[in-house]
Amino acid sequence: MRKQIATLTVLAALLAITLFGGPLALAVSRYYVTEERAELERAADDAALVLAADLLGGRIPQTMPKVSEPGSYAVYDPAGRRLAGAGPAAVPAATRVHPGEVLGDDTSDDYGVLVPISDDGRVVAVLRAATPRVEVVLQTALTWAAMVALAAMAIVATWLVARRRAGRLAEPLEALSQTARRLGDGDFTVRARRSGIAEIDSVGASLDATAERLNGLLARERAFTADASHQLRTPLTGLRLQLEAALDNPAADPRQALVAGIATADRLERTIADLLALARDAPLAARHAALGDVLDDIRGEWSGQLDRAGRALEVTVEPGLAECLVAGPVVRQILAVLLDNAARHGAGTVRVTARDAGDTLAVDVSDEGPGIEADEDVFARRAAAHGIGLALARRLAEAEAGRLRLTRHAPPRFTLLLPLEAQ
């Protein structure tokens, strides 16, 4: 790229110099010819004035006068025959010279002018002044050589500037290419360096935004993987315990264990469906469910597990709230986290209470355990396997414009607040 920029710049400069210098060179050549003719005319006029006295008196001058313009001077009669001086033996153009008129008489070797010497309106002689063409050609060639030298210097200067500017332009693009390569290799923390060139910086800003979006997407994917693993661990553990219990008691009816295992598998499948719906951000209409149906599912999933631990589950719904529409997958996953937390760390009866809190639906989950320390942040992710559930539950609630709070420390009570959906 550097070479291409420098080459194109030099070609543009060469084209500009050619378009400007060509006509200028022709103009210089014509200028020198015109200037030489004007000098000859002035010198010829001066010489004619000096020779006029002798010629009008009938005397042929033996020598030509000295004038400022060097060259050859000769006197001719009206018929064009040379009378004195250095020049061609005959000048046919002399017969066409009229009083007061200067006539050009160029040859292949020199530039010449014819100046009449007249008396009372009659041409008595003609003075021819000439200068060699080689002098004008040499002067023109020297000027053209100077122009070519200046053009060469301009092209060299252009090449140096173009090379420097090419480096200035190519360096940020090369850095941008390196940044894009690192981004393609999975380094989403890379950021494009600003160059001060608006167009390149705009591309860099777009690349930075892409890196941020990819980094955020990857973080969400990783978080979803961790959250999904956490949510699936509980039903899988329950299924494993049921199967192990059936193996430990060979005399028991296997049908009961199979039915319980199928029910657990159904709950596992529903958990997977909920997580996929949340990950894909399914339309709200497809996620609506009646609150009573959601709580019935929760009761069916958790009653047996708590019974086996010697604990009870009480689900209470205030009148009129059972038909309220809620985001089914969201509420199921949040309550699953809260109930799993109560089963693992709590004690006594677990109570789920749905109540009307004005324009908000409140669902309380409490137990009779020792409680949580006041300064403990239960919603913080502390490690890959700890704190994921409650952190996920809070994030799910906030995604539905709701809130999840620890409203009582001892005995513990969590409250889920959600906006009421129209029926």
C-alpha positions in Angstrom: 0.0 0.0 0.0 2.8 2.4 0.8 4.3 1.8 -2.6 1.0 2.3 -4.4 0.3 5.6 -2.6 3.7 6.9 -3.4 3.5 5.8 -7.0 0.1 7.3 -7.6 1.2 10.6 -6.0 4.3 10.8 -8.2 2.3 10.0 -11.3 -0.3 12.7 -10.4 2.6 15.2 -9.9 4.2 14.2 -13.2 0.9 14.6 -15.0 0.4 18.0 -13.5 3.9 19.1 -14.3 3.5 17.9 -17.9 0.2 19.6 -18.4 1.6 22.9 -17.0 5.2 22.6 -18.2 4.5 21.7 -21.8 2.5 24.8 -22.8 4.9 26.9 -20.6 7.9 25.5 -22.6 6.3 26.4 -25.9 5.5 29.9 -24.5 9.1 30.3 -23.4 10.3 29.4 -26.9 8.0 31.9 -28.6 8.9 34.5 -26.0 12.6 34.3 -26.8 11.9 34.5 -30.6 9.6 37.5 -30.1 12.1 39.2 -27.8 14.9 38.6 -30.3 12.9 40.1 -33.1 12.1 43.2 -31.0 15.8 43.6 -30.1 16.7 43.3 -33.8 14.2 45.9 -34.8 15.5 48.3 -32.2 19.1 47.7 -33.3 18.2 48.0 -37.0 16.4 51.3 -36.4 19.4 52.7 -34.6 21.8 51.5 -37.4 19.5 52.9 -40.1 19.6 56.3 -38.4 23.4 56.3 -38.5 23.6 55.1 -42.1 20.8 57.3 -43.4 23.1 60.4 -43.8 25.6 58.6 -46.0 23.0 56.8 -48.1 20.9 59.9 -48.7 24.0 61.7 -49.8 24.8 59.0 -52.3 27.7 57.5 -50.4 28.0 53.8 -49.8 29.1 53.1 -46.2 32.2 51.1 -45.8 31.6 49.9 -42.3 28.5 49.1 -40.3 27.8 51.1 -37.2 28.2 49.6 -33.7 24.9 49.0 -32.0 23.8 47.3 -28.7 22.5 44.1 -30.3 25.2 41.9 -31.7 24.6 40.3 -35.1 25.2 40.8 -38.8 24.1 44.0 -40.6 24.0 44.7 -44.3 22.7 47.4 -46.7 20.8 46.5 -49.8 19.4 48.6 -52.7 15.7 48.6 -53.4 16.2 45.8 -55.9 17.6 43.6 -53.1 21.3 43.6 -54.1 23.8 43.9 -51.3 25.7 47.2 -51.2 27.7 46.8 -48.0 28.0 44.7 -44.8 27.7 41.0 -44.0 24.8 39.1 -45.2 23.3 37.3 -48.2 24.3 38.6 -51.6 20.7 39.2 -52.5 17.5 39.6 -50.5 14.4 39.3 -52.7 12.2 40.4 -49.9 13.7 43.9 -50.0 11.6 44.7 -53.0 8.5 44.4 -50.8 9.6 46.8 -48.1 7.6 50.1 -47.9 8.5 53.3 -46.0 7.8 53.0 -42.3 7.4 49.2 -42.5 9.6 46.6 -40.8 9.6 43.2 -42.6 10.8 39.9 -41.3 13.3 37.9 -43.2 14.1 34.7 -41.5 16.3 32.0 -43.0 17.3 28.5 -41.8 20.4 29.9 -40.1 19.2 33.2 -38.6 16.4 35.5 -37.6 16.4 38.7 -39.7 14.4 41.9 -40.1 14.4 44.5 -43.0 14.2 48.2 -42.1 13.7 50.7 -45.0 15.8 53.9 -45.3 13.6 56.3 -47.1 13.7 59.8 -48.5 10.5 61.8 -49.1 8.4 58.7 -49.2 10.8 56.7 -51.4 12.9 53.7 -50.3 16.5 54.4 -51.2 18.0 51.5 -49.3 17.1 48.6 -47.0 19.0 47.6 -43.9 19.0 44.0 -42.9 19.8 43.0 -39.3 20.2 39.3 -38.4 21.1 37.2 -35.4 22.0 33.4 -35.6 19.2 31.0 -34.7 21.6 29.0 -32.5 21.8 31.8 -29.9 18.0 31.7 -29.5 18.0 27.9 -29.5 20.7 27.8 -26.9 18.9 30.3 -24.7 15.7 28.3 -25.0 17.5 25.0 -24.3 19.1 26.4 -21.2 15.7 27.6 -19.9 14.1 24.3 -20.8 16.9 22.5 -18.9 16.3 24.6 -15.9 12.6 23.8 -16.1 13.3 20.1 -16.4 15.7 20.3 -13.4 13.0 22.1 -11.4 10.4 19.5 -12.5 12.8 16.7 -11.4 13.3 18.4 -8.0 9.6 18.8 -7.7 9.0 15.1 -8.5 11.7 14.0 -6.0 10.2 16.3 -3.4 6.8 14.9 -4.2 8.1 11.3 -3.9 9.7 12.1 -0.5 6.5 13.7 0.8 4.3 10.9 -0.7 6.5 8.3 0.9 6.2 10.0 4.3 2.4 10.5 3.9 2.0 6.9 2.7 3.7 5.7 5.9 1.4 8.0 7.9 -1.7 6.6 6.2 -0.5 3.0 6.0 0.6 2.6 9.6 -2.8 3.1 11.2 -4.4 0.8 8.5 -1.8 -1.9 9.2 -2.4 -1.5 12.9 -6.1 -1.7 12.2 -5.5 -4.9 10.2 -3.6 -6.3 13.2 -6.4 -5.4 15.5 -8.9 -7.1 13.3 -6.7 -10.2 13.1 -6.5 -10.3 16.9 -10.2 -9.9 17.2 -10.7 -12.8 14.7 -8.4 -14.9 16.9 -10.8 -14.3 19.8 -9.1 -11.4 21.7 -12.2 -9.3 22.4 -10.3 -7.0 24.7 -8.2 -5.5 21.8 -8.9 -1.9 20.9 -7.9 0.1 17.8 -5.4 2.8 18.3 -6.6 6.3 17.2 -4.6 7.9 14.4 -6.1 11.4 14.1 -7.5 10.5 10.6 -11.3 10.8 10.9 -12.1 8.1 8.3 -9.7 5.5 9.8 -10.7 6.4 13.4 -14.3 5.8 12.3 -13.4 2.3 11.2 -11.5 1.8 14.4 -14.5 2.9 16.5 -16.7 0.5 14.6 -14.2 -2.3 15.2 -14.1 -1.4 18.9 -17.9 -1.5 19.1 -17.9 -4.9 17.4 -15.3 -6.2 19.9 -17.4 -4.9 22.8 -20.5 -6.6 21.4 -18.7 -9.9 20.8 -17.2 -9.7 24.3 -20.6 -9.1 25.8 -22.2 -11.8 23.7 -19.5 -14.3 24.7 -19.9 -13.3 28.4 -23.6 -13.8 28.1 -23.1 -17.2 26.5 -20.7 -18.2 29.2 -23.1 -16.9 31.9 -26.0 -18.8 30.3 -24.0 -22.0 30.2 -23.2 -21.6 33.9 -26.8 -20.7 34.7 -28.2 -23.6 32.7 -25.8 -26.0 34.3 -26.9 -24.7 37.8 -30.6 -25.0 37.0 -30.2 -28.5 35.5 -28.1 -29.8 38.4 -31.0 -30.0 40.9 -33.5 -32.1 38.8 -30.6 -34.3 37.6 -29.6 -34.9 41.2 -33.2 -35.7 42.1 -33.4 -38.2 39.2 -30.2 -39.8 40.3 -31.4 -40.1 43.9 -34.6 -41.7 42.8 -32.8 -44.3 40.7 -30.3 -45.0 43.4 -33.1 -45.5 45.9 -34.8 -48.0 43.6 -31.5 -49.9 43.2 -31.0 -50.0 47.0 -34.4 -51.6 47.5 -34.7 -54.5 44.9 -37.9 -55.7 46.5 -39.8 -52.5 45.8 -42.1 -52.1 42.8 -39.9 -50.6 40.0 -43.0 -49.1 38.4 -43.2 -46.5 41.2 -39.5 -45.5 40.6 -40.0 -45.4 36.8 -43.1 -43.2 37.2 -41.2 -40.8 39.5 -38.2 -40.9 37.1 -40.4 -40.0 34.1 -42.0 -37.1 36.1 -38.5 -35.8 37.0 -37.4 -36.2 33.4 -40.5 -34.1 32.4 -39.5 -31.4 34.9 -36.0 -31.5 33.5 -37.3 -31.1 29.9 -39.5 -28.2 31.0 -36.5 -26.6 32.7 -34.5 -26.9 29.4 -37.4 -25.4 27.5 -37.7 -22.5 29.9 -34.0 -21.8 29.7 -34.0 -21.9 25.9 -37.0 -19.6 25.7 -35.3 -17.1 28.0 -32.0 -17.4 26.0 -33.8 -16.8 22.7 -35.9 -14.0 24.1 -39.2 -15.6 23.0 -42.2 -13.3 22.4 -44.0 -12.4 25.6 -47.3 -13.8 24.4 -45.7 -17.3 24.0 -44.3 -17.0 27.6 -47.5 -16.0 29.4 -49.0 -18.4 31.9 -51.6 -18.2 34.7 -50.0 -17.7 38.1 -52.1 -20.6 39.6 -50.8 -23.0 36.9 -47.2 -22.0 37.6 -47.5 -22.4 41.3 -49.2 -25.8 40.8 -46.2 -26.9 38.8 -43.9 -25.7 41.5 -45.9 -27.6 44.1 -45.7 -30.8 42.1 -42.0 -30.5 41.5 -40.9 -29.7 45.1 -43.4 -31.3 47.4 -41.9 -34.8 47.0 -38.3 -33.6 47.4 -39.1 -31.7 50.6 -41.3 -34.6 51.9 -38.3 -36.9 51.6 -36.3 -34.5 53.7 -39.0 -34.4 56.3 -40.2 -30.9 55.4 -43.4 -29.4 54.2 -44.3 -27.1 51.3 -47.2 -24.7 51.7 -48.4 -22.7 48.6 -50.9 -19.9 49.2 -52.5 -17.7 46.6 -54.7 -14.7 47.5 -58.2 -14.8 45.9 -58.3 -13.4 42.4 -54.6 -13.8 41.7 -54.6 -17.4 40.3 -55.7 -16.2 36.9 -53.1 -13.4 36.7 -50.8 -13.8 33.7 -47.1 -13.9 34.4 -44.0 -14.8 32.4 -44.2 -18.6 33.1 -40.5 -19.6 32.4 -39.2 -16.7 34.3 -41.3 -17.2 37.4 -40.7 -21.0 37.4 -36.9 -20.5 37.2 -36.8 -17.9 39.9 -39.0 -19.9 42.3 -36.9 -23.0 41.5 -33.8 -21.1 42.6 -35.5 -19.8 45.8 -36.9 -23.2 46.7 -33.6 -25.0 46.0 -31.9 -22.4 48.2 -34.5 -23.0 51.0 -34.1 -26.8 50.6 -30.3 -26.7 50.9 -29.7 -24.0 53.5 -33.1 -23.6 55.3 -35.1 -25.6 57.7 -38.7 -26.3 58.6 -41.7 -25.6 56.4 -41.2 -23.7 53.2 -44.0 -21.3 52.3 -44.7 -19.7 49.0 -47.3 -16.9 49.2 -48.7 -14.9 46.2 -50.2 -11.6 47.2 -51.4 -8.4 45.7 -49.1 -5.5 46.4 -51.0 -2.7 44.7 -50.0 -2.6 41.0 -47.5 -5.3 41.6 -47.6 -9.0 42.2 -45.6 -10.2 45.2 -44.5 -13.8 45.7 -42.8 -14.5 49.0 -40.6 -17.6 49.6 -39.7 -18.2 53.2 -38.6 -21.0 55.5 -37.9 -21.5 59.2 -34.1 -21.6 59.0 -31.6 -19.6 61.1 -31.5 -16.8 58.5 -28.8 -14.8 56.7 -26.3 -12.4 58.1 -27.3 -8.8 57.6 -24.0 -7.8 55.9 -24.0 -10.8 53.5 -24.6 -10.1 49.8 -26.6 -13.2 48.9 -27.0 -12.1 45.2 -23.2 -11.8 44.5 -21.5 -14.4 42.3 -18.7 -15.6 44.6 -17.3 -18.5 42.5 -18.2 -20.5 39.4 -20.4 -22.9 41.5 -21.5 -20.6 44.3 -24.0 -17.7 44.2 -25.0 -18.4 40.6 -28.6 -19.3 41.4 -29.6 -16.2 43.3 -27.6 -14.0 40.9 -29.5 -15.6 38.0 -32.8 -15.2 39.7 -32.3 -11.5 40.3 -31.2 -11.0 36.7 -34.2 -12.8 35.4 -36.5 -10.7 37.5 -34.9 -7.5 36.4 -35.2 -8.6 32.8 -39.0 -8.7 33.3 -39.0 -5.2 34.9 -39.4 -6.8 38.3 -37.3 -7.0 41.5 -36.1 -9.8 43.7 -35.2 -8.8 47.3 -34.3 -10.3 50.6 -37.0 -8.8 52.7 -36.2 -10.5 55.9 -33.0 -11.9 57.2 -34.1 -14.3 60.0 -36.0 -16.4 59.3 -35.2 -15.7 55.7 -37.8 -14.4 53.3 -37.3 -13.5 49.6 -39.8 -11.5 47.8 -40.3 -11.5 44.0 -42.1 -8.4 42.7 -43.5 -8.4 39.2 -45.8 -6.1 37.2 -49.3 -7.6 36.8 -50.0 -8.7 33.2 -53.4 -8.1 31.7 -55.6 -11.1 31.5 
